[in-house]
Amino acid sequence: MEDRELAERISVDPRVLAGKPVIRGTRLAVEYILKRLAHGSSVADILAEYDGITTDDVRACLLFASHALEDTTYMPLVTETA
């Protein structure tokens, strides 16, 4: 599946979850899916818990996050000393 097709699986609507990005047609926030993955849930775990979402929906969440970080500038929080 191409990036454009995956991106279409994510929706941003100010009337849904205060405008947070969600999987289209659900109230499952991209942020929530990413946190589940970060804390060790597998894609299979997430799919088993939420009927109607697909592996491509989870992949779309990852793609959305990667695009959100593309134009971000990072500053070190700690400076290294010799």
N, C-alpha and C positions, 0 to 999 in steps of 0.2 A: 504494500500500500504506500502511495506517495505521501510526502509531507502535507500537501494541500488537502488530501482526503482525510488524513489524520487530524489536521487542524480544524476541519469542519465538525469534528466530533466534540469540540469544546465550545461552550457557549458562555457569553458574558451578558447578563441582563440585570439592570439595577433593581428589578422587581424580584429577583431570585437570589437568595442568600446575600443580600446587600451588594450585589454586583460582583461577588467572587466568581472566578472562573469555575464552571461545573461541567460534568459530562452531560452533553446535550440530552434533554428530555428527562433529566434526573435532578436531584438536589445533592448529588455527591460532588463535593468540592475537589478540584484538582489537588489542592493542599492536603486534604484528608487522605487521598489515595497515595500521595507521595510520602506522607508520614507513616502510613501503614507499611509501605515498602521499606522505608528507612529503618523501621523497628522490627523487621524480620518477616513480615507477612509475605507469602508468595503470591504471585498472580493468581494461582489456583485457589488460594485461601480467599482472596478478595472476590473472585468470580463465584465461588460457592456461597458466599454470604449475601451477595447482591444479584438477584435475578435480573436479567435484561442487559447487563453490561458485558462487554466482550474483551478479549485480549487486546484488540485494537483500541478500545477505549482507554485501557491502562497505558498502552504505548502512546496514545495521544496526550495523556497527562505528562509523560516524560518529555515528549517533544515540546509541549507548551512550556515546561520549566526550562528546557534548554534554550528556547527562543527568548524567554524572559531574561535570561542571564547574558545573552550575547552582547548587549549594549551597556552593560553595567561596568562601572569603573570600581576597582577594588583598591582600598588603601590598607596597608598592614596595620593591625591592631597593636602589635608589639614590634619594637625595633630590635634588630639583632646587635649584640655587642661583641667585640672581638675578645 
